[in-house]
Structure formats: C-alpha cells, structure tokens
Amino acid sequence: MNPRHASNPAPPAPLKPRFRVGLTGGIGSGKSTVADMFAERGAAVIDTDVIARQLTAPGGIAIAPIRARFGDDFIDASGAMDRARMRAHVFSDPTAKRQLEAILHPLIRTETDYAGERAAGSYLIFAVPLLVESGNWKQRVERILVIDCDEQVQLQRVMQRNALTEPQVRAIMATQATREQRLQAADDVIVNDAGLAALLPQVERLHALYEAFSRSL
C-alpha cells in the first residue's frame, strides 16, 4: 500500500465492484480497534491515516509540494513533514489548513483508490477519520459505519493515550464533525463504550451483513 513514486504516476483503475464501507468516528472512539477486528474476519482495510503518513514520510510524494508551499521549517531532519509543527500551524491558521488539504487530499484519494483496487478481502473498509467532514465519501461507498462513544469517554481515552489536557482534547474535537452529525450520516453504528466484549457481537453482526451484501453484487 506504499504510495507510488511521483515520476511514474500511473492513473488508478476504477474500483472493482466489491462492497465498500466507509468507517469513521471521532478521536478516541476506537476506529483502529474496530477496523482491526474486521480485518481479522477477512475484510480488506484501507486506512487513509496510514496513507497520509506514507505520503509525508521521507521520500513521500507530498514532501516536495509541502516544502514548496510551507518552507523548510516544516520538514524535519529526516526529510519527513514535521507533524507537530504542521499540526500547530494549521490549527491556528485556517488558510494554511486549506493549503495543506489542497496538497494532501487529492494524493490521498488517488492512493486510496489504488490500494482499494488491489486489496484482497471479501469486502473493502475505508477507515477515514474525517469522512463526514470531507463531504464526498457518501458517493464512494455503499454504507457508512460510525464508531460511536460518549464524549466523556473520548476525552478520557485521548487524555490518557496522548498525555493531553482536557482543553487540548476539546479543541481537537471542536475541529471535527459533531457526534450528532456523524450519527446522522451513519448507515450502521457500533457503540464502543464498554470494552472488547461488547464490541465483538456488534462486529460479528455487521461482518455477516457486509459479507451478504458483498455476495449479492
């Protein structure tokens, strides 16, 4: 799933007619945990966060345009995008955020389609943290799956995981779609408030549903 080199930009072939699910949720909701559970059951998971990190790693095809737009200060000693510096910059400057998105989003879309075309699995799950915010995923997948949890649970998880303060986590949450907006966009919901034991039957039920949908295509 490594991004292809910019000097040989083969256009992605259209996605095969396989059943496609867009998986999303707020920060700390447990998206990665749930995506891994689907992968263990035979789904092909394409994670746009992983793709974004590859694009901005040393030698990634987003590095040159990022350097040209933002300057050397946003490229670290290894040649990767300085994620902490860039995060702080775009968080405080909406114009910079739009400029970074204009670089990354088309590349992420191309690499996501490329990965989906070549992935092996009974159906495809695209894990997209900002699926609702992006506005175009509804047309690219058959169903949207939202991983939902109480906002207080989100806060506690992210504070413990990332060593952030509550105001810092709330500021991140304020840049994302609201819980209500995600639920309104959802075709399916997994509630992740009570640990792995509570997740298992929810994942099993939807895995069976998605496999049935996939067989009907």
Secondary structure, 3 states (H helix, E strand, C coil): CCCCCCCCCCCCCCCCCCCEEEEEECCCCCHHHHHHHHHHCCCEEEEHHHHHHHHCCCCCCCHHHHHHHHCHHHECCCCCECHHHHHHHHHHCHHHHHHHHHHHHHHHHHHHHHHHHHCCCCCEEEECCCHHHHCCHHHCCCEEEEEECCHHHHHHHHHHHHCCCHHHHHHHHHCCCCHHHHHHHCCEEEECCCCHHHHHHHHHHHHHHHHHHHHHC
